[in-house]
Amino acid sequence: MNDLLERVLADLAAEGDRLESVVAPLPAESWRLATPAEGWDVATQVAHLAWTDEAATVAATNKAAWDSLVLEALDDPQHAVDKAALAGAAAEPLALLERWRAGRSRLAEVLRSYPDGEKMPWYGPPMSATSMATARFMETWAHSLDVYEALALEPDASDRIKHVAHLGVRTRNFSFASRGEPPPAEEFLVSLTAPSGASWSWGPDEARQSVTGPAYDFCLLVTQRIHRSDTALVAVGADADRWLDIAQCFAGPSGEGRAPRD
């Protein structure tokens, strides 16, 4: 048994259950409330999560079907994600909720049975089962924030976000490459304070460049749910400073991110 995978899957289930408990009792009209993502309502956010869980299952189980998904994305790389989400959002809320519930349950089963040491294809770099579960946690957490904002709910901050922080650190070089910029040659120290007050760190203590501050702010930034100017993050070094301008822990186009708060 992969203990790390089980921990990530447990946190992923908890995050999904939390969102489901919020959206399941909503009246139909509340599913049409606009979220911070332009053109996406609550239903679109849930449909995106459902579609991505299904795509991850396909990536792990069916090469021919996965190749077809890739070709669809290549046909319209700027709009493929929007199209899938908007199409899914056209369903009735109960049907959409059941689709998402079934898809995330199926994905957990698939990831548990995926061979150790093997990687599945994805829209970014290939992933192990644990990495895919981590990525699914990140997306579930980030899109949940959009739903909570649409519903004027204050999200709880839990230490489960360490998965997002870890992914944010691991995708540093990807953030630069996605912008056509060479990755920094040296490692950074990333030292963050968890919601619980615990200290989390990555990289060598003696690093000349560093990022420090609240882990919650870092997670918001790497998922592009906040503008850098609205965080308490501090960068030391030119490369670390640039990273905070362009950080993204998700595959696909970087997007424009969020505007500064008034």
C-alpha positions in Angstrom: 0.0 0.0 0.0 1.2 3.5 -0.9 0.7 5.4 2.3 1.4 8.8 0.8 -1.1 8.1 -2.0 -3.7 7.1 0.6 -3.1 10.3 2.6 -3.5 12.5 -0.5 -6.7 10.6 -1.6 -8.2 11.0 1.9 -7.6 14.7 1.7 -8.9 14.9 -1.8 -12.1 13.1 -0.7 -12.5 15.5 2.3 -12.1 18.5 0.0 -14.6 17.1 -2.5 -17.1 16.2 0.2 -16.8 19.7 1.6 -17.7 21.3 -1.7 -20.5 18.8 -2.3 -22.0 19.6 1.1 -22.2 23.2 0.0 -23.6 22.8 -3.5 -25.9 19.7 -3.1 -28.7 21.7 -1.2 -28.5 24.7 -3.5 -31.7 25.7 -5.4 -31.3 25.5 -9.2 -31.0 29.2 -9.6 -27.9 29.3 -7.3 -26.1 27.0 -9.6 -26.2 29.9 -12.1 -24.5 32.4 -9.9 -21.4 33.9 -11.5 -18.0 33.0 -10.1 -14.7 34.9 -10.3 -13.8 33.0 -13.5 -15.2 35.0 -16.4 -18.1 33.2 -18.0 -18.2 30.4 -15.4 -21.1 30.0 -13.0 -21.2 27.5 -10.1 -22.4 24.7 -12.4 -19.5 25.3 -14.7 -17.0 25.0 -11.9 -18.5 21.6 -10.8 -18.7 20.5 -14.4 -15.0 21.3 -14.9 -14.1 19.2 -11.9 -16.2 16.3 -13.2 -14.7 16.5 -16.6 -11.1 16.6 -15.3 -11.7 13.7 -13.0 -13.0 11.7 -16.0 -10.1 12.8 -18.1 -7.6 11.6 -15.5 -9.3 8.3 -15.3 -9.1 7.9 -19.1 -5.4 8.9 -19.0 -4.8 6.1 -16.5 -6.9 3.4 -18.2 -7.4 3.9 -21.9 -4.6 5.1 -24.3 -6.8 5.3 -27.4 -9.4 7.4 -25.6 -6.7 9.5 -24.0 -5.2 10.2 -27.5 -8.6 11.4 -28.6 -8.8 13.8 -25.7 -5.4 15.2 -26.6 -6.4 15.7 -30.2 -9.5 17.6 -29.1 -7.4 19.8 -26.9 -4.9 20.4 -29.7 -7.6 21.4 -32.1 -8.5 24.4 -29.9 -6.0 24.7 -27.1 -7.3 28.1 -25.9 -10.9 27.1 -25.5 -11.0 23.3 -25.0 -11.3 23.6 -21.2 -14.1 26.2 -21.4 -16.0 24.2 -24.0 -16.0 21.0 -21.9 -16.9 22.9 -18.7 -19.7 24.9 -20.3 -21.1 21.8 -22.1 -21.2 19.9 -18.8 -22.8 22.8 -17.0 -25.9 22.5 -19.2 -27.0 19.5 -17.3 -29.5 19.6 -14.5 -27.8 20.2 -11.1 -28.7 16.8 -9.7 -27.4 15.0 -12.8 -24.2 17.1 -12.8 -23.7 16.4 -9.1 -24.1 12.7 -9.6 -21.7 12.8 -12.5 -19.1 14.5 -10.4 -19.7 12.2 -7.4 -19.3 9.1 -9.6 -16.3 10.4 -11.4 -14.3 11.2 -8.4 -15.1 7.9 -6.7 -14.0 6.1 -9.9 -10.8 8.1 -10.1 -9.8 7.2 -6.6 -10.2 3.5 -7.4 -8.1 3.8 -10.5 -5.3 5.7 -8.8 -5.2 3.1 -6.0 -4.7 0.3 -8.5 -2.2 2.2 -10.7 1.2 0.4 -10.8 3.9 1.9 -8.6 6.7 3.4 -10.5 4.7 4.0 -13.6 3.5 7.4 -14.9 0.3 8.2 -16.8 0.1 10.9 -19.6 -1.3 14.3 -18.9 -1.7 17.7 -20.5 1.6 18.7 -18.8 4.3 16.3 -17.7 3.4 12.6 -17.1 2.3 11.9 -13.6 2.5 9.1 -11.0 -0.7 8.1 -9.2 0.3 10.2 -6.2 1.1 13.2 -8.4 -2.2 13.0 -10.1 -4.1 12.8 -6.8 -2.1 15.9 -5.7 -3.1 17.7 -8.9 -6.7 16.7 -8.4 -6.6 18.0 -4.8 -5.2 21.3 -6.1 -7.9 21.8 -8.7 -10.7 20.7 -6.3 -9.5 23.2 -3.7 -9.0 26.1 -6.2 -12.3 25.7 -7.9 -14.0 25.3 -4.6 -12.8 28.7 -3.7 -14.5 30.2 -6.8 -17.7 28.5 -5.8 -17.5 29.8 -2.2 -16.9 33.3 -3.4 -19.9 33.2 -5.7 -22.0 32.1 -2.7 -20.4 34.7 -0.4 -19.1 31.9 1.9 -15.8 32.2 3.8 -13.7 29.1 3.2 -11.9 27.4 6.1 -8.2 27.2 5.8 -6.8 23.8 6.7 -3.4 22.2 6.6 -4.6 20.1 3.7 -3.3 22.9 1.5 0.2 21.5 2.0 -0.5 19.4 -1.1 -1.0 22.6 -3.1 2.1 24.3 -1.7 4.1 21.2 -2.5 2.8 21.2 -6.1 3.5 25.0 -6.3 7.1 24.4 -5.4 7.5 21.4 -7.7 6.2 23.3 -10.7 8.6 26.3 -10.3 10.5 25.4 -13.5 7.3 24.7 -15.4 6.1 28.2 -14.5 9.1 29.7 -16.3 9.0 27.3 -19.2 5.3 28.0 -19.9 6.3 31.6 -20.4 9.2 30.8 -22.6 11.7 31.8 -20.0 14.7 29.7 -18.9 14.3 28.2 -15.4 16.6 29.5 -12.7 19.8 27.5 -12.3 19.7 27.5 -8.5 17.3 26.1 -5.9 15.2 28.5 -3.8 14.3 28.1 -0.1 10.6 28.2 0.2 9.6 28.7 3.9 5.9 29.0 4.6 3.6 29.2 7.7 0.7 26.8 7.6 -2.8 27.7 8.7 -2.2 25.8 11.9 1.0 27.8 12.5 3.3 24.9 11.6 6.4 25.7 9.5 6.8 24.1 6.1 9.9 24.4 4.0 11.4 23.2 0.7 14.9 23.7 -0.6 18.3 24.3 1.0 18.5 26.5 4.1 21.6 28.1 2.6 19.9 29.1 -0.6 20.6 32.7 -1.8 17.1 33.2 -3.1 14.0 32.6 -1.1 10.2 33.0 -0.8 8.7 33.3 2.7 5.2 34.1 4.0 1.8 32.5 4.7 1.2 29.1 3.0 -2.4 30.1 2.3 -1.2 33.1 0.3 1.3 31.0 -1.6 -1.4 28.5 -2.5 -3.8 31.2 -3.7 -1.0 32.7 -5.8 0.2 29.5 -7.5 -3.5 28.6 -8.4 -3.9 32.2 -9.6 -6.7 33.0 -7.1 -5.0 36.2 -5.9 -2.9 38.9 -7.3 0.6 39.0 -5.9 0.2 42.5 -4.5 -2.5 41.2 -2.2 -0.3 38.6 -0.6 2.1 38.8 2.3 4.7 36.8 0.4 8.3 38.1 0.4 10.9 37.2 -2.3 14.6 37.6 -1.9 16.5 37.4 -5.2 15.7 38.4 -8.8 14.6 34.9 -9.9 12.5 34.3 -6.8 10.9 37.7 -7.4 10.1 36.9 -11.0 8.7 33.5 -10.0 6.0 35.1 -7.8 5.0 37.2 -10.8 4.4 34.1 -13.0 3.8 31.1 -10.7 1.3 28.5 -11.7 0.9 25.0 -10.6 -1.6 23.8 -13.2 -1.1 22.6 -16.8 -2.3 24.6 -19.7 -2.2 28.3 -20.7 -1.1 30.6 -17.9 -4.1 32.9 -18.1 -4.3 36.5 -16.8 -4.7 35.7 -13.2 -6.7 37.9 -10.8 -6.7 41.7 -10.7 -5.5 43.5 -7.6 -8.1 44.1 -4.9 -9.4 47.6 -4.6 
